[in-house]
């Protein structure tokens, strides 16, 4: 361990608390976009006016665009509708990001054989693998909150579950403990490339920006201190967008498994019946057959619009919170 570097326990506390705070800030700021994205993903009918022109096997669409969906949600559910399910979302995202950044630092330290200062020198492949392992660990640890958040955000009005507790009790009663992990398989398949791409591309963008800064200042040694807040924001924004664009179809499949059997009001369109899909492959096949390839990308626009600022806010908040917590503990 290098002189002045925090010990393993302090480092774990720094990474966990920084991840927790940055995740909470990011989730709260981007909640309205997440609610719209979820409504699109669980809607069996087309979500754009363009796809409405093609064959529709289900019926009229409730939501057909971001602006129209925003107006509908605001009119029917008020401003609070955009933060529906935000409590379980925070309970999910805080341990998720805490575990993610803590595991990420451990794996990167193991891979580089050194401290945080050397992590930026890791190859893109090791950054990818570090992010993937961190994402898997975080997903398993926080998944039940993710499932309950999806259900509360997609139920609309009138509410089927008025509280998080009522949703939890009903899931345990009707689906059992396994019901709290419905859709975990596509989530893990999704999170490996998603987290890997997000962290791998973030490190790559940071390296490129550091090299660009070094060329501009005639400094032969690129360093992280040269990165401005805006540059960190852009790197996080680009990383989040790249990862989300690649992995979105599996996120749609996950959401369908999570809301199976949810008895929403008929105005929200056809319901996803219990056991509608046998497995992940069957879900991908049925969605593409019944809804076209566009069905696998429902909610992609609000998803990328959300992923970009979410990734940017998370990374910037983490970088600054990490430095702040480290200054307190060391």
ROFIMI-303196 format. One line per 5 residues: number of its first residue (from 1); their letters; for each residue x, y, z of C-alpha. Coordinates in nm, 2 decimals, m for minus. Layout:
BEGIN
NUM	A	X:Y:Z ~ ...
END
This chain:
BEGIN
1	XXXXX	0.00:0.00:0.00 ~ 0.14:0.34:m0.09 ~ 0.21:0.61:0.17 ~ m0.09:0.82:0.25 ~ m0.33:0.58:0.08
6	XXXXX	m0.64:0.48:0.29 ~ m0.64:0.13:0.44 ~ m0.87:m0.14:0.30 ~ m1.16:m0.06:0.55 ~ m1.14:0.31:0.50
11	XXXXX	m1.12:0.26:0.12 ~ m1.43:0.04:0.13 ~ m1.62:0.31:0.34 ~ m1.51:0.58:0.10 ~ m1.63:0.39:m0.21
16	XXXXX	m1.95:0.26:m0.06 ~ m2.06:0.60:0.08 ~ m1.96:0.79:m0.24 ~ m2.15:0.54:m0.45 ~ m2.45:0.56:m0.22
21	XXXXX	m2.47:0.94:m0.23 ~ m2.41:0.97:m0.61 ~ m2.66:0.70:m0.68 ~ m2.93:0.87:m0.47 ~ m2.87:1.21:m0.64
26	XXXXX	m2.87:1.06:m0.99 ~ m3.19:0.85:m0.94 ~ m3.39:1.14:m0.79 ~ m3.29:1.39:m1.07 ~ m3.38:1.14:m1.35
31	XXXXX	m3.69:0.98:m1.20 ~ m3.94:1.15:m1.44 ~ m3.76:1.01:m1.74 ~ m3.74:0.66:m1.58 ~ m4.11:0.66:m1.51
36	XXXXX	m4.19:0.74:m1.88 ~ m3.93:0.48:m1.99 ~ m4.10:0.21:m1.78 ~ m4.45:0.30:m1.91 ~ m4.32:0.26:m2.26
41	XXXXX	m4.15:m0.07:m2.19 ~ m4.45:m0.24:m2.03 ~ m4.69:m0.12:m2.30 ~ m4.77:m0.40:m2.55 ~ m4.91:m0.15:m2.80
46	XXXXX	m4.68:0.06:m3.02 ~ m4.52:0.36:m2.85 ~ m4.47:0.59:m3.15 ~ m4.70:0.73:m3.41 ~ m4.48:0.58:m3.68
51	XXXXX	m4.52:0.22:m3.56 ~ m4.89:0.27:m3.52 ~ m4.92:0.27:m3.90 ~ m4.80:m0.10:m3.90 ~ m5.00:m0.40:m3.79
56	XXXXX	m5.11:m0.37:m3.42 ~ m5.23:m0.69:m3.27 ~ m5.32:m0.54:m2.93 ~ m5.53:m0.23:m2.98 ~ m5.51:0.15:m2.93
61	XXXXX	m5.20:0.29:m2.76 ~ m5.20:0.48:m2.43 ~ m4.86:0.64:m2.48 ~ m4.73:0.74:m2.82 ~ m4.44:0.98:m2.75
66	XXXXX	m4.25:1.14:m2.46 ~ m4.43:1.48:m2.47 ~ m4.78:1.31:m2.50 ~ m4.68:1.06:m2.22 ~ m4.56:1.35:m2.00
71	XXXXX	m4.89:1.54:m2.04 ~ m5.10:1.23:m1.97 ~ m4.91:1.13:m1.66 ~ m4.92:1.49:m1.53 ~ m5.30:1.53:m1.60
76	XXXXX	m5.39:1.19:m1.45 ~ m5.15:1.16:m1.16 ~ m5.01:1.50:m1.09 ~ m4.65:1.60:m1.05 ~ m4.59:1.33:m0.80
81	XXXXX	m4.66:1.07:m1.07 ~ m4.32:1.14:m1.21 ~ m4.16:1.03:m0.89 ~ m4.38:0.72:m0.84 ~ m4.18:0.44:m0.69
86	XXXXX	m3.89:0.67:m0.61 ~ m3.86:0.54:m0.25 ~ m3.79:0.17:m0.35 ~ m3.58:0.32:m0.64 ~ m3.36:0.49:m0.38
91	XXXXX	m3.36:0.18:m0.16 ~ m3.25:m0.01:m0.47 ~ m3.00:0.24:m0.62 ~ m2.82:0.33:m0.30 ~ m2.70:m0.02:m0.21
96	XXXXX	m2.66:m0.09:m0.58 ~ m2.42:0.20:m0.64 ~ m2.25:0.15:m0.30 ~ m2.18:m0.22:m0.38 ~ m2.09:m0.14:m0.74
101	XXXXX	m1.83:0.12:m0.67 ~ m1.69:m0.08:m0.37 ~ m1.65:m0.40:m0.57 ~ m1.52:m0.20:m0.87 ~ m1.24:m0.05:m0.67
106	XXXXX	m1.15:m0.39:m0.52 ~ m1.14:m0.56:m0.86 ~ m0.94:m0.27:m1.01 ~ m0.69:m0.27:m0.73 ~ m0.65:m0.64:m0.76
111	XXXXX	m0.61:m0.61:m1.14 ~ m0.36:m0.32:m1.13 ~ m0.18:m0.43:m0.82 ~ m0.19:m0.08:m0.69 ~ m0.39:0.21:m0.56
116	XXXXX	m0.67:0.43:m0.71 ~ m0.41:0.65:m0.88 ~ m0.31:0.37:m1.12 ~ m0.67:0.26:m1.20 ~ m0.69:0.49:m1.50
121	XXXXX	m0.40:0.30:m1.66 ~ m0.60:m0.02:m1.67 ~ m0.66:m0.16:m2.02 ~ m1.02:m0.12:m2.16 ~ m1.07:m0.50:m2.13
126	XXXXX	m0.98:m0.50:m1.76 ~ m1.20:m0.19:m1.70 ~ m1.48:m0.38:m1.88 ~ m1.44:m0.69:m1.67 ~ m1.42:m0.49:m1.35
131	XXXXX	m1.74:m0.30:m1.43 ~ m1.92:m0.63:m1.52 ~ m1.83:m0.80:m1.20 ~ m1.92:m0.50:m0.99 ~ m2.26:m0.47:m1.18
136	XXXXX	m2.35:m0.84:m1.11 ~ m2.27:m0.81:m0.74 ~ m2.47:m0.49:m0.71 ~ m2.77:m0.63:m0.90 ~ m2.81:m0.94:m0.69
141	XXXXX	m2.78:m0.74:m0.37 ~ m3.05:m0.48:m0.46 ~ m3.28:m0.66:m0.71 ~ m3.61:m0.69:m0.50 ~ m3.62:m0.31:m0.47
146	XXXXX	m3.58:m0.28:m0.85 ~ m3.87:m0.51:m0.91 ~ m4.10:m0.33:m0.66 ~ m4.00:0.01:m0.81 ~ m4.10:m0.11:m1.16
151	XXXXX	m4.44:m0.23:m1.04 ~ m4.52:0.09:m0.85 ~ m4.40:0.31:m1.14 ~ m4.60:0.12:m1.41 ~ m4.93:0.06:m1.23
156	XXXXX	m5.08:0.41:m1.31 ~ m5.41:0.51:m1.16 ~ m5.61:0.38:m0.98 ~ m5.32:0.23:m0.78 ~ m5.31:m0.14:m0.72
161	XXXXX	m5.05:m0.11:m0.45 ~ m5.07:0.21:m0.25 ~ m4.74:0.14:m0.07 ~ m4.42:m0.05:m0.11 ~ m4.51:m0.28:0.17
166	XXXXX	m4.85:m0.38:0.01 ~ m4.66:m0.47:m0.31 ~ m4.40:m0.67:m0.12 ~ m4.67:m0.87:0.08 ~ m4.87:m0.95:m0.23
171	XXXXX	m4.57:m1.06:m0.43 ~ m4.46:m1.29:m0.15 ~ m4.82:m1.43:m0.12 ~ m4.88:m1.48:m0.50 ~ m4.54:m1.55:m0.64
176	XXXXX	m4.33:m1.65:m0.33 ~ m3.97:m1.55:m0.26 ~ m3.87:m1.63:m0.62 ~ m4.12:m1.37:m0.73 ~ m3.89:m1.10:m0.58
181	XXXXX	m3.63:m1.21:m0.84 ~ m3.85:m1.23:m1.15 ~ m3.65:m1.12:m1.45 ~ m3.32:m1.16:m1.28 ~ m3.17:m1.38:m1.56
186	XXXXX	m3.21:m1.11:m1.84 ~ m3.10:m0.85:m1.59 ~ m2.77:m1.03:m1.52 ~ m2.72:m1.10:m1.89 ~ m2.78:m0.73:m1.95
191	XXXXX	m2.58:m0.59:m1.66 ~ m2.25:m0.77:m1.77 ~ m2.22:m0.58:m2.10 ~ m2.40:m0.27:m1.96 ~ m2.18:m0.22:m1.66
196	XXXXX	m1.88:m0.34:m1.85 ~ m1.94:m0.09:m2.13 ~ m2.03:0.19:m1.90 ~ m1.72:0.17:m1.69 ~ m1.49:0.06:m1.97
201	XXXXX	m1.59:0.34:m2.20 ~ m1.59:0.59:m1.91 ~ m1.22:0.51:m1.84 ~ m1.14:0.52:m2.21 ~ m1.31:0.86:m2.26
206	XXXXX	m1.12:0.99:m1.95 ~ m0.79:0.87:m2.09 ~ m0.86:1.04:m2.43 ~ m0.96:1.36:m2.25 ~ m0.65:1.35:m2.03
211	XXXXX	m0.43:1.30:m2.34 ~ m0.60:1.59:m2.51 ~ m0.55:1.81:m2.21 ~ m0.18:1.71:m2.20 ~ m0.14:1.81:m2.57
216	XXXXX	m0.31:2.14:m2.51 ~ m0.09:2.23:m2.21 ~ 0.23:2.08:m2.35 ~ 0.24:1.85:m2.04 ~ 0.40:1.52:m2.13
221	XXXXX	0.23:1.33:m1.84 ~ m0.15:1.30:m1.86 ~ m0.31:1.31:m1.52 ~ m0.66:1.30:m1.37 ~ m0.62:1.64:m1.20
226	XXXXX	m0.63:1.80:m1.54 ~ m1.00:1.69:m1.59 ~ m1.26:1.96:m1.54 ~ m1.61:1.90:m1.40 ~ m1.75:1.96:m1.75
231	XXXXX	m1.51:1.70:m1.90 ~ m1.61:1.44:m1.64 ~ m1.97:1.52:m1.71 ~ m1.93:1.46:m2.08 ~ m1.73:1.14:m2.03
236	XXXXX	m2.01:1.00:m1.80 ~ m2.27:1.12:m2.04 ~ m2.11:0.94:m2.34 ~ m2.04:0.62:m2.14 ~ m2.40:0.60:m2.02
241	XXXXX	m2.54:0.65:m2.37 ~ m2.32:0.39:m2.53 ~ m2.40:0.13:m2.27 ~ m2.78:0.19:m2.28 ~ m2.80:0.18:m2.66
246	XXXXX	m2.65:m0.17:m2.68 ~ m2.83:m0.33:m2.39 ~ m3.19:m0.19:m2.41 ~ m3.37:m0.50:m2.55 ~ m3.28:m0.70:m2.24
251	XXXXX	m3.41:m0.42:m2.02 ~ m3.74:m0.44:m2.20 ~ m3.75:m0.82:m2.14 ~ m3.67:m0.76:m1.77 ~ m3.95:m0.52:m1.72
256	XXXXX	m4.20:m0.76:m1.88 ~ m4.11:m1.03:m1.64 ~ m4.13:m0.80:m1.35 ~ m4.49:m0.69:m1.41 ~ m4.63:m1.03:m1.52
261	XXXXX	m4.99:m1.05:m1.39 ~ m5.02:m0.69:m1.28 ~ m5.39:m0.60:m1.31 ~ m5.36:m0.24:m1.44 ~ m5.66:m0.03:m1.55
266	XXXXX	m5.78:m0.13:m1.90 ~ m5.70:0.22:m2.03 ~ m5.33:0.13:m2.01 ~ m5.38:m0.13:m2.28 ~ m5.33:m0.51:m2.29
271	XXXXX	m5.18:m0.67:m1.98 ~ m4.88:m0.89:m1.96 ~ m5.04:m1.21:m1.83 ~ m4.88:m1.44:m1.58 ~ m4.63:m1.67:m1.74
276	XXXXX	m4.66:m1.49:m2.07 ~ m4.30:m1.58:m2.15 ~ m4.13:m1.91:m2.07 ~ m3.78:m1.77:m2.05 ~ m3.56:m1.49:m2.17
281	XXXXX	m3.52:m1.63:m2.52 ~ m3.90:m1.69:m2.56 ~ m3.96:m1.33:m2.45 ~ m3.72:m1.19:m2.70 ~ m3.88:m1.40:m2.97
286	XXXXX	m4.25:m1.32:m2.89 ~ m4.19:m0.95:m2.85 ~ m4.01:m0.93:m3.19 ~ m4.29:m1.14:m3.35 ~ m4.59:m0.96:m3.20
291	XXXXX	m4.45:m0.61:m3.17 ~ m4.18:m0.61:m3.44 ~ m3.81:m0.52:m3.37 ~ m3.93:m0.18:m3.25 ~ m4.09:m0.36:m2.96
296	XXXXX	m3.75:m0.45:m2.82 ~ m3.65:m0.08:m2.83 ~ m3.97:0.06:m2.66 ~ m3.86:0.34:m2.43 ~ m3.52:0.38:m2.60
301	XXXXX	m3.55:0.76:m2.64 ~ m3.63:0.84:m2.27 ~ m3.39:0.56:m2.18 ~ m3.10:0.73:m2.36 ~ m3.21:1.08:m2.26
306	XXXXX	m3.22:0.95:m1.90 ~ m2.90:0.74:m1.92 ~ m2.69:1.03:m2.04 ~ m2.75:1.27:m1.75 ~ m2.78:0.97:m1.50
311	XXXXX	m2.44:0.85:m1.60 ~ m2.29:1.19:m1.60 ~ m2.44:1.29:m1.26 ~ m2.34:0.96:m1.10 ~ m1.98:0.97:m1.21
316	XXXXX	m1.93:1.34:m1.13 ~ m2.10:1.31:m0.79 ~ m1.89:1.00:m0.72 ~ m1.56:1.17:m0.81 ~ m1.63:1.47:m0.59
321	XXXXX	m1.80:1.28:m0.31 ~ m1.51:1.03:m0.30 ~ m1.25:1.31:m0.27 ~ m1.46:1.48:0.00 ~ m1.52:1.16:0.21
326	XXXXX	m1.15:1.07:0.17 ~ m1.04:1.41:0.30 ~ m1.26:1.36:0.61 ~ m1.14:1.00:0.68 ~ m0.77:1.05:0.61
END
